[in-house]
Amino acid sequence: MLDQRGLKSVRNFSVGMLLISIVINILLVLQHFGYDINIISGITIENYVHFFSLIFVATAIGSACNRAKDLSQDAKDEMRIKIRLMQLGTVFFILYILFTVLVIKDLYFIIAGFIMLGIYVNVIFITERIIVLGLNDHQMKWRAAVSGTSYDVEGSSILWRFKLWFTPIERVPFNKRSIEVYNIIFMLVFGYAIIESKKHGIFEIVFFIIIIIGFFSFTEYILGLYTSLTGICTGIIKAEESSESSRSQYWTVYVTDFKNKREVAYKTYRYPYISRGEEVKVVHGIFSKQVILVNGVTIK
């Protein structure tokens, strides 16, 4: 079974696929009723069903392997309260299925409705397991108490990683600043592609987003736009990436500021030399959130 952080990654992937699925279904329904939707040219309901069936199977396996089991009555009651609002969301997908059956009357649209419902139900199952692990995470609670943390350490959210904060401003010497070269390359290549393109669809929108990300990274590097977060290390995940010629280990580290509801995740190829539950200060770009210093040590 996965730990709490691993389950959150699975849930985030599932939620992302569900949101994409909802958007595609809305656009395909509009297209079905005669609206000219250019940004999904080439995508059909049949293609959607074939692709997202695999997503449904993947999320089903993830939820089946990590269902919450053998709970005390108190844990069941607390989990039921926290999950109640999510359960109401199933009504939306059931109504969509009824809409496809009674109005559209197309088998593929009906199957698409069941796929979205299935993915959503699996998200609920995974969330149940995350809640249970949070209730049982005595070690994290103990370390938080020792470090003087008097606020809730269970309610972190992926949305905390998208928050922007500008203080405190950290002065970083130029030789310690870092920028990913591929950001600059992508910004130039995709900028040229958009200028030369005569069509403007979903791919051009994606390219534009990549350009903006590259621009912000470059601006941070030149102007020294860095801030910091001080929080608790809430997860360290070790992994490997392989190529035809080599294999290398890396660690993904999560640092969470529960008091201000902020979180930063960074990847490093060096052993982190920090432990889960330890208080950590990370210095990162204001917009890109790229971490460059951890407890004063440069990250590579």
N, C-alpha and C positions, 0 to 999 in steps of 0.2 A: 504493500500500500504506500501511497505518496504521503509526505508530510503536509503540514498546513500550507506552506509556501508553494510546494509543488501543485497542490490542489487548486490554489488560487490561480496559478498559471494556466491550468487546464480550464478552469472556469472562465478566465478572461478570454482565452481562445474561443471557447464555446459561445460566449456572449458576443464577441466580435463577429463570428460567423452568423449568429442569429440576426444581428443588426443588418449585416450585408444581405442576408436572406430576405428580411422584411422589406428593405429598400427595393431589391430586385423584383419581389412579388408585386409591390405597389406599381412599379413601372410597367411590368408585364400585364397587369390588369388594365391599366390605362391604355396600353398598346392594344389589348384585346378589344377594347371598346372604341377603337378608331383614332386614338390620339397618336400624333407623330412624335415618338420619343427617340431622338437620334443617339443619345448617349449610351444606349444599350443595343445598338445595331449589332447583329450577329448572335445575340443571346436569345434563346427560345426557352419556353417553359419545359420542353423536353430535355434540353441541355442542362437546365437548372436541376431538374429532378435527378438526372444521372449523376451529376457532380455532388449535390448536397446529400444524396443518399449515403455517400461515403462519409461525409461529415457527421451525419446522424449515427451511423454505426460506430464511428470513433468515439463520439461523446457517450454513447450507450455503454461501450466497453469501459470507459473511464468511470462512469457513475456506478456501474455494476460492481466493479472491483473495489470501490471505495464507499459503499453504502454504510450509513451509520447503523451499528448493531450493538446489542447488549447494553442498552442505556438504562440508567436509573430513572425513576419516575420524575425526579426533579429536573434531570437533564432533558427528558422528553417534553416536560411542560415549558421549559425555557426555550427549547428549540422550536416548539410549536408556535410560541408567541412571535419569535423573530422571523419565522418563515411564512406567517399567515398572509402578509401583504403580497409576497411573491406568488403564493398559490392563487390569489385572485387574478393574477395575470393570465392564467390559463383560459379564463373566460374570453379574452380577446381572440385567442387562436381558435377556440371552439366556434365562436361567431364567424370567423373567417372561413372555417371549413363548411359551415352551414351556407354561407354566401356562395361558395364555389359549387356546392351541391344544387342549390335552389336557383341560382341566377346564372352563373357561368356554364355549369353543366359540362365541364371538361374534366376527364379523368386525371390528366396531368396536374391541373390546378388543385384538384382534390388531394392528390398525393402530396403536392407541395405544402398544403395546409397541414397535413399530418406530420410531415417532416419537421416543420417549424414547431409544432406542438411537442413532438418528441424531443427535439433539441432543448426546448425550454424546460420540459419536465426533468431532463437529465441535469440541467443547470441547477434546478431545485435540489436534486439528490446530492450533487456535489457540494452545494452550499450547506446542506444539513451536516455533511461530514466535516466541513470547515468549522462550523459552529461547535460541533462536539469536540474537535481538537482544541479549539479555543477555550472551552470550558475545562478541559483537562490539562492545559499547559501550565502546570504548577511551577515548573522551573523558571519560565519567563516571568511569572508573577512574583516569585521570590526574588529574582535578581532585580526586577523593577523596584520592589519595596526596599531592597538594600541600597540601591542607588538614589533613593529619595523620591521616586516617582509616585505621586499621589493621585494620578488620574487614570482613566480607563486605558488598558493596554490591549484590548481585544478588538476594537472597532476600526482597524485600518481598512483603507479602501484604495483600489487602483486609481481612483480619481484624485487622490492626494498627490500623485506623481505629476499631474498636469497643472497643479496650482503654480502660479507665478509669485515670487517674492523677490524684493529688491534690497532688503536689508538683512544683515549688515553688509555693507560694501567691503569686499576683501581686496586688498592691494596685493597683486601677484606679480613678482618679477617676470620680465619678458621671457627669460630663459626657462621658467617653470610653466609657462603657458603651453597649451596643446591644442592642435586642430587636426581633425582627420582629413587627410589629403583628398579622399574620395568625395568629401562634401564639396570641395572646390571644383573638382572634375565634373561631378554631376551637375552642379550649378551652371557651369559653362556649356556642357553638352546639351542639357535639356533646355537651357535658355535659347540656344541656337535652334534647337528642334522646334520650339514653339513659334519663334519668329518666322521660320521658313514654312511652317505648316499652314495649309489653306483650310484645314478643318479644325473644329474645336469640339471635342467630345470628352469622354471620361478619361482617356489617356492623357490628354493635354492638361486636364485638371490635376491629375496625379503628378505630372511633370512640374506643374507650377508649385505644388506643395513642396516637392523636393528642392526646387530652386529657393524657396523661402527659407527652408531649413538650412541650406548651405549658406545663404546670405547672413542669417543670424549667427551661425557658427563663426564665420569669417569676421563679422563685426565684433563679437565677443573677444576674439583673439587679438585683434588690432587695438581696440579701445580698452581692453582689460575689464570687461563687464562681468565680474565674478561676485558671487555671494556665498553664504555657507548655511549649513544645516547641522544642528547638534541634536542627536537623538540616540536611540537604542538600535543596535544591530539585531534585526528580527529574522534574519535568514542568510545562510551561506550555502549555495548550491554548487557542487563540483561537477564538471562535465568535461567532455572531450570533443574536439573537432578534428576531423581527419581529411587528408587529401591523398593524392596518389603517392606523394613523396614523403609525407611526414604526418605525425600525429601530435597534437599539443593539448595540454590540460589548461583549463581556465576556471575561474570562480565567478559566480554572480552573487554580489553582496547587496543586501537590502538594509537601508538605514531609515528608521521611522521616528519622526518627531510627533508623538501622540498629543502633546500639549497643544501644538499649533496645527495639527492635522496635515502634516507634510510628510512626503516620503521620496527618497532618491534610491535608484538601483543603478549599480555600475558593474562593469565587467573588467576583470584583471587577469593577466597571465602570470602574475606573481602570487605566491601564497599570501593571503590577506593579513596574517598576523594579528587578527582580532577574532573574538569569539562571539557567539550568539548571546545576547543579553548584555553585552558590554556597551558603555556609552562611547559614542564616536562623533567626531566633528569632520564633516566633509565640505570641501570647497569646490564649487561647481559653477558652470556658466549660467547666467541668469535665464537665458531663453532655451538653450540646448540641453541644460541639465547635465552636461558632460562633466564628470568628476575628474579633477586634476590633482587634488591633495586629500589625503586621509590621515587625520591626526598629524598634519604637517609633512607627511611623506608623499613624494610624487608617485602617482599611479601610472603604470604602463600597461 
